[in-house]
Amino acid sequence: MITEQQIESSIREEIGKLKAYDKDFDPATIGEDDLLFDDEGGVFGLDSLDGLDLVLALQAKFDIELDEETVDWFELSTIGKILRLVINKLEERSVVDTPK
């Protein structure tokens, strides 16, 4: 079973990979509700291609399906929303350990 903390850490790690060229970027500094993408007013410099890369990475890492038929793309705008989305997908398969 995977924990919420492990999922969040993995999400931050994947975002960090997207910004690997920026040596000053630290994904640990992103607040749970900070907007990630420039077109939404975010300050982290992510664009739609980064969003696609993030979706592909999360699908591979967690063995989940994230497509336009099952996901409202607004759910990817913050780490908190991504975390809840991934947890929901994993709960469908009973592979996440969520606190009661």
TORMARTOR-525875 format. One record per atom (N, C-alpha, C, O): residue number from 1; residue in one letter; atom name; x, y, z. Coordinates in Angstrom, 3 decimals. Example, Ala and Ser with C-alpha at 12.3 -4.5 7.8 and 13.67 -1.06 7.14 Angstrom:
{1 'A' 'N' {13.190 -5.690 7.800}}
{1 'A' 'CA' {12.300 -4.500 7.800}}
{1 'A' 'C' {13.200 -3.300 7.800}}
{1 'A' 'O' {14.236 -3.319 8.465}}
{2 'S' 'N' {12.850 -2.250 7.080}}
{2 'S' 'CA' {13.670 -1.060 7.140}}
{2 'S' 'C' {12.900 0.030 7.870}}
{2 'S' 'O' {13.409 1.138 8.039}}
END
This chain:
{1 'M' 'N' {0.838 -1.183 0.000}}
{1 'M' 'CA' {0.000 0.000 0.000}}
{1 'M' 'C' {0.886 1.250 0.000}}
{1 'M' 'O' {1.938 1.299 0.637}}
{2 'I' 'N' {0.429 2.224 -0.718}}
{2 'I' 'CA' {1.142 3.492 -0.810}}
{2 'I' 'C' {0.406 4.529 0.039}}
{2 'I' 'O' {-0.822 4.512 0.120}}
{3 'T' 'N' {1.152 5.421 0.664}}
{3 'T' 'CA' {0.547 6.432 1.531}}
{3 'T' 'C' {0.368 7.752 0.772}}
{3 'T' 'O' {0.980 7.972 -0.273}}
{4 'E' 'N' {-0.478 8.616 1.318}}
{4 'E' 'CA' {-0.683 9.937 0.727}}
{4 'E' 'C' {0.629 10.705 0.656}}
{4 'E' 'O' {0.904 11.380 -0.336}}
{5 'Q' 'N' {1.437 10.604 1.703}}
{5 'Q' 'CA' {2.711 11.313 1.732}}
{5 'Q' 'C' {3.625 10.825 0.604}}
{5 'Q' 'O' {4.305 11.633 -0.029}}
{6 'Q' 'N' {3.648 9.524 0.348}}
{6 'Q' 'CA' {4.462 8.988 -0.741}}
{6 'Q' 'C' {3.950 9.465 -2.094}}
{6 'Q' 'O' {4.738 9.760 -2.992}}
{7 'I' 'N' {2.637 9.541 -2.236}}
{7 'I' 'CA' {2.055 10.028 -3.490}}
{7 'I' 'C' {2.431 11.484 -3.710}}
{7 'I' 'O' {2.860 11.862 -4.800}}
{8 'E' 'N' {2.269 12.303 -2.673}}
{8 'E' 'CA' {2.604 13.719 -2.796}}
{8 'E' 'C' {4.087 13.895 -3.120}}
{8 'E' 'O' {4.448 14.723 -3.957}}
{9 'S' 'N' {4.926 13.134 -2.473}}
{9 'S' 'CA' {6.360 13.202 -2.748}}
{9 'S' 'C' {6.659 12.846 -4.202}}
{9 'S' 'O' {7.492 13.485 -4.844}}
{10 'S' 'N' {5.982 11.831 -4.714}}
{10 'S' 'CA' {6.167 11.424 -6.112}}
{10 'S' 'C' {5.690 12.504 -7.072}}
{10 'S' 'O' {6.334 12.751 -8.092}}
{11 'I' 'N' {4.576 13.149 -6.762}}
{11 'I' 'CA' {4.065 14.233 -7.606}}
{11 'I' 'C' {5.081 15.367 -7.649}}
{11 'I' 'O' {5.396 15.888 -8.718}}
{12 'R' 'N' {5.591 15.745 -6.477}}
{12 'R' 'CA' {6.594 16.817 -6.421}}
{12 'R' 'C' {7.852 16.421 -7.199}}
{12 'R' 'O' {8.445 17.251 -7.888}}
{13 'E' 'N' {8.251 15.166 -7.089}}
{13 'E' 'CA' {9.420 14.680 -7.813}}
{13 'E' 'C' {9.214 14.817 -9.328}}
{13 'E' 'O' {10.116 15.251 -10.043}}
{14 'E' 'N' {8.037 14.450 -9.804}}
{14 'E' 'CA' {7.749 14.546 -11.238}}
{14 'E' 'C' {7.728 16.000 -11.698}}
{14 'E' 'O' {8.216 16.313 -12.784}}
{15 'I' 'N' {7.171 16.885 -10.886}}
{15 'I' 'CA' {7.183 18.309 -11.233}}
{15 'I' 'C' {8.623 18.820 -11.258}}
{15 'I' 'O' {8.991 19.613 -12.124}}
{16 'G' 'N' {9.418 18.368 -10.319}}
{16 'G' 'CA' {10.834 18.742 -10.296}}
{16 'G' 'C' {11.566 18.302 -11.555}}
{16 'G' 'O' {12.428 19.026 -12.053}}
{17 'K' 'N' {11.237 17.137 -12.070}}
{17 'K' 'CA' {11.860 16.660 -13.310}}
{17 'K' 'C' {11.503 17.564 -14.485}}
{17 'K' 'O' {12.321 17.787 -15.378}}
{18 'L' 'N' {10.276 18.083 -14.479}}
{18 'L' 'CA' {9.860 18.982 -15.551}}
{18 'L' 'C' {10.652 20.281 -15.537}}
{18 'L' 'O' {10.839 20.917 -16.574}}
{19 'K' 'N' {11.108 20.663 -14.368}}
{19 'K' 'CA' {11.846 21.918 -14.204}}
{19 'K' 'C' {13.331 21.675 -13.923}}
{19 'K' 'O' {13.994 22.532 -13.338}}
{20 'A' 'N' {13.851 20.531 -14.329}}
{20 'A' 'CA' {15.233 20.159 -14.020}}
{20 'A' 'C' {16.238 21.179 -14.548}}
{20 'A' 'O' {17.316 21.336 -13.975}}
{21 'Y' 'N' {15.902 21.861 -15.617}}
{21 'Y' 'CA' {16.804 22.860 -16.188}}
{21 'Y' 'C' {16.960 24.083 -15.293}}
{21 'Y' 'O' {17.924 24.836 -15.437}}
{22 'D' 'N' {16.026 24.289 -14.373}}
{22 'D' 'CA' {16.048 25.452 -13.477}}
{22 'D' 'C' {16.658 25.032 -12.145}}
{22 'D' 'O' {15.977 24.468 -11.288}}
{23 'K' 'N' {17.925 25.307 -11.985}}
{23 'K' 'CA' {18.658 24.862 -10.783}}
{23 'K' 'C' {18.149 25.506 -9.497}}
{23 'K' 'O' {18.400 24.992 -8.407}}
{24 'D' 'N' {17.435 26.630 -9.615}}
{24 'D' 'CA' {16.910 27.310 -8.424}}
{24 'D' 'C' {15.529 26.808 -8.025}}
{24 'D' 'O' {15.006 27.199 -6.981}}
{25 'F' 'N' {14.932 25.944 -8.848}}
{25 'F' 'CA' {13.580 25.461 -8.576}}
{25 'F' 'C' {13.615 24.321 -7.569}}
{25 'F' 'O' {14.366 23.358 -7.726}}
{26 'D' 'N' {12.789 24.445 -6.532}}
{26 'D' 'CA' {12.671 23.399 -5.518}}
{26 'D' 'C' {11.186 23.055 -5.373}}
{26 'D' 'O' {10.417 23.853 -4.837}}
{27 'P' 'N' {10.775 21.858 -5.853}}
{27 'P' 'CA' {9.355 21.511 -5.785}}
{27 'P' 'C' {8.799 21.467 -4.360}}
{27 'P' 'O' {7.584 21.518 -4.168}}
{28 'A' 'N' {9.672 21.375 -3.373}}
{28 'A' 'CA' {9.212 21.362 -1.981}}
{28 'A' 'C' {8.639 22.719 -1.575}}
{28 'A' 'O' {7.913 22.815 -0.585}}
{29 'T' 'N' {8.963 23.771 -2.339}}
{29 'T' 'CA' {8.481 25.112 -1.992}}
{29 'T' 'C' {7.080 25.385 -2.531}}
{29 'T' 'O' {6.488 26.416 -2.210}}
{30 'I' 'N' {6.547 24.485 -3.341}}
{30 'I' 'CA' {5.211 24.689 -3.907}}
{30 'I' 'C' {4.172 24.375 -2.839}}
{30 'I' 'O' {4.150 23.280 -2.277}}
{31 'G' 'N' {3.318 25.346 -2.570}}
{31 'G' 'CA' {2.219 25.117 -1.641}}
{31 'G' 'C' {1.181 24.199 -2.262}}
{31 'G' 'O' {1.073 24.116 -3.486}}
{32 'E' 'N' {0.426 23.518 -1.434}}
{32 'E' 'CA' {-0.561 22.562 -1.923}}
{32 'E' 'C' {-1.590 23.207 -2.845}}
{32 'E' 'O' {-2.109 22.545 -3.744}}
{33 'D' 'N' {-1.894 24.488 -2.637}}
{33 'D' 'CA' {-2.901 25.176 -3.440}}
{33 'D' 'C' {-2.318 26.195 -4.414}}
{33 'D' 'O' {-3.072 26.946 -5.034}}
{34 'D' 'N' {-0.992 26.238 -4.564}}
{34 'D' 'CA' {-0.368 27.139 -5.533}}
{34 'D' 'C' {-0.668 26.665 -6.947}}
{34 'D' 'O' {-0.588 25.471 -7.236}}
{35 'L' 'N' {-1.010 27.594 -7.821}}
{35 'L' 'CA' {-1.269 27.261 -9.220}}
{35 'L' 'C' {0.048 26.918 -9.914}}
{35 'L' 'O' {1.044 27.625 -9.763}}
{36 'L' 'N' {0.038 25.836 -10.668}}
{36 'L' 'CA' {1.257 25.337 -11.290}}
{36 'L' 'C' {1.516 25.890 -12.687}}
{36 'L' 'O' {2.668 26.035 -13.096}}
{37 'F' 'N' {0.459 26.196 -13.410}}
{37 'F' 'CA' {0.600 26.511 -14.829}}
{37 'F' 'C' {0.463 28.004 -15.100}}
{37 'F' 'O' {-0.377 28.683 -14.509}}
{38 'D' 'N' {1.318 28.511 -16.019}}
{38 'D' 'CA' {1.338 29.931 -16.353}}
{38 'D' 'C' {-0.009 30.459 -16.803}}
{38 'D' 'O' {-0.408 31.556 -16.412}}
{39 'D' 'N' {-0.718 29.686 -17.626}}
{39 'D' 'CA' {-1.980 30.174 -18.179}}
{39 'D' 'C' {-3.088 30.263 -17.133}}
{39 'D' 'O' {-4.171 30.774 -17.420}}
{40 'E' 'N' {-2.830 29.775 -15.937}}
{40 'E' 'CA' {-3.795 29.872 -14.836}}
{40 'E' 'C' {-3.337 30.883 -13.790}}
{40 'E' 'O' {-3.942 30.999 -12.725}}
{41 'G' 'N' {-2.269 31.610 -14.098}}
{41 'G' 'CA' {-1.741 32.590 -13.165}}
{41 'G' 'C' {-0.662 32.038 -12.256}}
{41 'G' 'O' {-0.235 32.709 -11.317}}
{42 'G' 'N' {-0.217 30.823 -12.527}}
{42 'G' 'CA' {0.842 30.211 -11.725}}
{42 'G' 'C' {2.189 30.854 -11.988}}
{42 'G' 'O' {2.393 31.484 -13.026}}
{43 'V' 'N' {3.095 30.697 -11.062}}
{43 'V' 'CA' {4.411 31.318 -11.174}}
{43 'V' 'C' {5.526 30.289 -11.329}}
{43 'V' 'O' {6.702 30.627 -11.203}}
{44 'F' 'N' {5.168 29.049 -11.599}}
{44 'F' 'CA' {6.178 28.001 -11.651}}
{44 'F' 'C' {6.642 27.682 -13.066}}
{44 'F' 'O' {7.509 26.829 -13.257}}
{45 'G' 'N' {6.071 28.360 -14.058}}
{45 'G' 'CA' {6.564 28.245 -15.411}}
{45 'G' 'C' {6.152 26.989 -16.158}}
{45 'G' 'O' {6.751 26.672 -17.186}}
{46 'L' 'N' {5.155 26.266 -15.681}}
{46 'L' 'CA' {4.712 25.072 -16.389}}
{46 'L' 'C' {3.715 25.468 -17.476}}
{46 'L' 'O' {2.911 26.384 -17.299}}
{47 'D' 'N' {3.783 24.758 -18.602}}
{47 'D' 'CA' {2.853 25.019 -19.693}}
{47 'D' 'C' {2.096 23.739 -20.038}}
{47 'D' 'O' {2.225 22.729 -19.346}}
{48 'S' 'N' {1.309 23.785 -21.107}}
{48 'S' 'CA' {0.465 22.639 -21.450}}
{48 'S' 'C' {1.280 21.398 -21.808}}
{48 'S' 'O' {0.846 20.279 -21.535}}
{49 'L' 'N' {2.447 21.578 -22.413}}
{49 'L' 'CA' {3.299 20.416 -22.709}}
{49 'L' 'C' {3.826 19.787 -21.421}}
{49 'L' 'O' {3.934 18.565 -21.317}}
{50 'D' 'N' {4.153 20.628 -20.446}}
{50 'D' 'CA' {4.557 20.104 -19.140}}
{50 'D' 'C' {3.398 19.339 -18.512}}
{50 'D' 'O' {3.600 18.303 -17.878}}
{51 'G' 'N' {2.179 19.855 -18.690}}
{51 'G' 'CA' {0.998 19.177 -18.160}}
{51 'G' 'C' {0.841 17.790 -18.768}}
{51 'G' 'O' {0.538 16.826 -18.066}}
{52 'L' 'N' {1.048 17.699 -20.065}}
{52 'L' 'CA' {0.963 16.408 -20.735}}
{52 'L' 'C' {2.050 15.460 -20.227}}
{52 'L' 'O' {1.787 14.288 -19.956}}
{53 'D' 'N' {3.273 15.982 -20.101}}
{53 'D' 'CA' {4.368 15.163 -19.563}}
{53 'D' 'C' {4.060 14.695 -18.143}}
{53 'D' 'O' {4.363 13.558 -17.780}}
{54 'L' 'N' {3.456 15.578 -17.341}}
{54 'L' 'CA' {3.100 15.222 -15.973}}
{54 'L' 'C' {2.050 14.116 -15.953}}
{54 'L' 'O' {2.156 13.164 -15.180}}
{55 'V' 'N' {1.040 14.246 -16.803}}
{55 'V' 'CA' {-0.008 13.218 -16.889}}
{55 'V' 'C' {0.606 11.873 -17.269}}
{55 'V' 'O' {0.305 10.853 -16.647}}
{56 'L' 'N' {1.457 11.868 -18.278}}
{56 'L' 'CA' {2.086 10.618 -18.720}}
{56 'L' 'C' {2.942 10.009 -17.612}}
{56 'L' 'O' {2.938 8.795 -17.413}}
{57 'A' 'N' {3.677 10.858 -16.893}}
{57 'A' 'CA' {4.524 10.366 -15.807}}
{57 'A' 'C' {3.679 9.781 -14.673}}
{57 'A' 'O' {4.014 8.729 -14.127}}
{58 'L' 'N' {2.586 10.460 -14.320}}
{58 'L' 'CA' {1.724 9.967 -13.242}}
{58 'L' 'C' {1.049 8.660 -13.635}}
{58 'L' 'O' {0.916 7.752 -12.815}}
{59 'Q' 'N' {0.625 8.568 -14.886}}
{59 'Q' 'CA' {0.018 7.318 -15.358}}
{59 'Q' 'C' {1.005 6.160 -15.234}}
{59 'Q' 'O' {0.647 5.075 -14.777}}
{60 'A' 'N' {2.233 6.398 -15.640}}
{60 'A' 'CA' {3.250 5.345 -15.588}}
{60 'A' 'C' {3.619 5.003 -14.149}}
{60 'A' 'O' {3.722 3.830 -13.790}}
{61 'K' 'N' {3.815 6.019 -13.335}}
{61 'K' 'CA' {4.264 5.798 -11.956}}
{61 'K' 'C' {3.224 5.073 -11.118}}
{61 'K' 'O' {3.562 4.192 -10.328}}
{62 'F' 'N' {1.945 5.447 -11.289}}
{62 'F' 'CA' {0.893 4.903 -10.425}}
{62 'F' 'C' {-0.003 3.884 -11.131}}
{62 'F' 'O' {-0.935 3.355 -10.527}}
{63 'D' 'N' {0.273 3.613 -12.387}}
{63 'D' 'CA' {-0.528 2.673 -13.174}}
{63 'D' 'C' {-2.007 3.048 -13.129}}
{63 'D' 'O' {-2.867 2.228 -12.806}}
{64 'I' 'N' {-2.279 4.311 -13.461}}
{64 'I' 'CA' {-3.647 4.826 -13.503}}
{64 'I' 'C' {-3.918 5.395 -14.889}}
{64 'I' 'O' {-2.994 5.643 -15.665}}
{65 'E' 'N' {-5.187 5.595 -15.186}}
{65 'E' 'CA' {-5.573 6.186 -16.460}}
{65 'E' 'C' {-6.105 7.586 -16.229}}
{65 'E' 'O' {-7.045 7.793 -15.461}}
{66 'L' 'N' {-5.491 8.540 -16.903}}
{66 'L' 'CA' {-5.922 9.930 -16.834}}
{66 'L' 'C' {-6.141 10.406 -18.263}}
{66 'L' 'O' {-5.181 10.709 -18.972}}
{67 'D' 'N' {-7.381 10.472 -18.684}}
{67 'D' 'CA' {-7.667 10.955 -20.027}}
{67 'D' 'C' {-8.804 11.952 -19.976}}
{67 'D' 'O' {-9.458 12.117 -18.946}}
{68 'E' 'N' {-9.034 12.616 -21.095}}
{68 'E' 'CA' {-10.029 13.689 -21.105}}
{68 'E' 'C' {-11.445 13.197 -20.846}}
{68 'E' 'O' {-12.320 13.995 -20.510}}
{69 'E' 'N' {-11.685 11.914 -20.994}}
{69 'E' 'CA' {-13.010 11.378 -20.710}}
{69 'E' 'C' {-13.225 11.128 -19.221}}
{69 'E' 'O' {-14.363 11.112 -18.750}}
{70 'T' 'N' {-12.142 10.936 -18.483}}
{70 'T' 'CA' {-12.275 10.616 -17.065}}
{70 'T' 'C' {-11.744 11.707 -16.136}}
{70 'T' 'O' {-11.933 11.634 -14.922}}
{71 'V' 'N' {-11.081 12.719 -16.701}}
{71 'V' 'CA' {-10.451 13.741 -15.871}}
{71 'V' 'C' {-10.844 15.131 -16.350}}
{71 'V' 'O' {-10.774 15.436 -17.541}}
{72 'D' 'N' {-11.255 15.959 -15.413}}
{72 'D' 'CA' {-11.422 17.379 -15.677}}
{72 'D' 'C' {-10.021 17.974 -15.529}}
{72 'D' 'O' {-9.437 17.915 -14.446}}
{73 'W' 'N' {-9.483 18.539 -16.593}}
{73 'W' 'CA' {-8.081 18.996 -16.570}}
{73 'W' 'C' {-7.836 20.065 -15.524}}
{73 'W' 'O' {-6.684 20.303 -15.159}}
{74 'F' 'N' {-8.892 20.726 -15.022}}
{74 'F' 'CA' {-8.740 21.681 -13.929}}
{74 'F' 'C' {-8.212 20.965 -12.679}}
{74 'F' 'O' {-7.630 21.592 -11.794}}
{75 'E' 'N' {-8.424 19.643 -12.622}}
{75 'E' 'CA' {-7.954 18.860 -11.479}}
{75 'E' 'C' {-6.430 18.789 -11.410}}
{75 'E' 'O' {-5.879 18.305 -10.421}}
{76 'L' 'N' {-5.753 19.260 -12.435}}
{76 'L' 'CA' {-4.295 19.205 -12.453}}
{76 'L' 'C' {-3.654 20.559 -12.149}}
{76 'L' 'O' {-2.448 20.720 -12.336}}
{77 'S' 'N' {-4.431 21.526 -11.690}}
{77 'S' 'CA' {-3.917 22.888 -11.542}}
{77 'S' 'C' {-3.080 23.123 -10.292}}
{77 'S' 'O' {-2.301 24.075 -10.251}}
{78 'T' 'N' {-3.221 22.279 -9.266}}
{78 'T' 'CA' {-2.432 22.424 -8.039}}
{78 'T' 'C' {-1.967 21.046 -7.563}}
{78 'T' 'O' {-2.521 20.022 -7.964}}
{79 'I' 'N' {-0.969 21.031 -6.724}}
{79 'I' 'CA' {-0.513 19.757 -6.164}}
{79 'I' 'C' {-1.634 19.102 -5.358}}
{79 'I' 'O' {-1.815 17.886 -5.421}}
{80 'G' 'N' {-2.380 19.898 -4.606}}
{80 'G' 'CA' {-3.474 19.346 -3.815}}
{80 'G' 'C' {-4.517 18.657 -4.678}}
{80 'G' 'O' {-4.999 17.578 -4.333}}
{81 'K' 'N' {-4.868 19.276 -5.802}}
{81 'K' 'CA' {-5.862 18.677 -6.700}}
{81 'K' 'C' {-5.311 17.423 -7.375}}
{81 'K' 'O' {-6.022 16.432 -7.536}}
{82 'I' 'N' {-4.049 17.476 -7.763}}
{82 'I' 'CA' {-3.425 16.295 -8.379}}
{82 'I' 'C' {-3.386 15.161 -7.368}}
{82 'I' 'O' {-3.676 14.013 -7.705}}
{83 'L' 'N' {-3.031 15.475 -6.139}}
{83 'L' 'CA' {-2.968 14.469 -5.081}}
{83 'L' 'C' {-4.330 13.798 -4.897}}
{83 'L' 'O' {-4.415 12.571 -4.840}}
{84 'R' 'N' {-5.390 14.596 -4.803}}
{84 'R' 'CA' {-6.728 14.025 -4.623}}
{84 'R' 'C' {-7.137 13.176 -5.828}}
{84 'R' 'O' {-7.759 12.126 -5.671}}
{85 'L' 'N' {-6.786 13.635 -7.022}}
{85 'L' 'CA' {-7.105 12.889 -8.231}}
{85 'L' 'C' {-6.409 11.527 -8.237}}
{85 'L' 'O' {-7.037 10.502 -8.503}}
{86 'V' 'N' {-5.113 11.526 -7.942}}
{86 'V' 'CA' {-4.354 10.273 -7.922}}
{86 'V' 'C' {-4.887 9.350 -6.827}}
{86 'V' 'O' {-5.053 8.152 -7.055}}
{87 'I' 'N' {-5.154 9.893 -5.654}}
{87 'I' 'CA' {-5.694 9.081 -4.560}}
{87 'I' 'C' {-7.022 8.456 -4.972}}
{87 'I' 'O' {-7.245 7.269 -4.736}}
{88 'N' 'N' {-7.898 9.237 -5.581}}
{88 'N' 'CA' {-9.186 8.695 -6.023}}
{88 'N' 'C' {-9.002 7.564 -7.016}}
{88 'N' 'O' {-9.686 6.545 -6.933}}
{89 'K' 'N' {-8.083 7.737 -7.953}}
{89 'K' 'CA' {-7.828 6.687 -8.945}}
{89 'K' 'C' {-7.263 5.432 -8.270}}
{89 'K' 'O' {-7.635 4.313 -8.623}}
{90 'L' 'N' {-6.370 5.620 -7.303}}
{90 'L' 'CA' {-5.782 4.475 -6.611}}
{90 'L' 'C' {-6.786 3.801 -5.683}}
{90 'L' 'O' {-6.765 2.581 -5.525}}
{91 'E' 'N' {-7.664 4.590 -5.070}}
{91 'E' 'CA' {-8.693 4.001 -4.206}}
{91 'E' 'C' {-9.632 3.101 -4.996}}
{91 'E' 'O' {-10.157 2.121 -4.467}}
{92 'E' 'N' {-9.841 3.437 -6.267}}
{92 'E' 'CA' {-10.661 2.573 -7.119}}
{92 'E' 'C' {-10.061 1.174 -7.207}}
{92 'E' 'O' {-10.777 0.193 -7.405}}
{93 'R' 'N' {-8.738 1.092 -7.058}}
{93 'R' 'CA' {-8.038 -0.191 -7.113}}
{93 'R' 'C' {-7.615 -0.661 -5.721}}
{93 'R' 'O' {-6.968 -1.701 -5.600}}
{94 'S' 'N' {-7.962 0.077 -4.676}}
{94 'S' 'CA' {-7.621 -0.277 -3.291}}
{94 'S' 'C' {-6.123 -0.439 -3.074}}
{94 'S' 'O' {-5.675 -1.402 -2.450}}
{95 'V' 'N' {-5.353 0.512 -3.595}}
{95 'V' 'CA' {-3.901 0.428 -3.396}}
{95 'V' 'C' {-3.321 1.643 -2.679}}
{95 'V' 'O' {-2.110 1.864 -2.695}}
{96 'V' 'N' {-4.197 2.431 -2.048}}
{96 'V' 'CA' {-3.703 3.579 -1.293}}
{96 'V' 'C' {-4.142 3.428 0.155}}
{96 'V' 'O' {-5.253 2.982 0.443}}
{97 'D' 'N' {-3.249 3.809 1.056}}
{97 'D' 'CA' {-3.523 3.762 2.484}}
{97 'D' 'C' {-3.856 5.165 2.933}}
{97 'D' 'O' {-2.951 5.960 3.186}}
{98 'T' 'N' {-5.151 5.495 3.038}}
{98 'T' 'CA' {-5.563 6.834 3.432}}
{98 'T' 'C' {-5.936 6.848 4.901}}
{98 'T' 'O' {-6.547 5.903 5.399}}
{99 'P' 'N' {-5.566 7.928 5.605}}
{99 'P' 'CA' {-5.926 8.021 7.024}}
{99 'P' 'C' {-7.437 8.129 7.174}}
{99 'P' 'O' {-8.109 8.777 6.372}}
{100 'K' 'N' {-7.950 7.496 8.194}}
{100 'K' 'CA' {-9.405 7.511 8.450}}
{100 'K' 'C' {-9.769 8.672 9.327}}
{100 'K' 'O' {-10.941 8.856 9.653}}
END
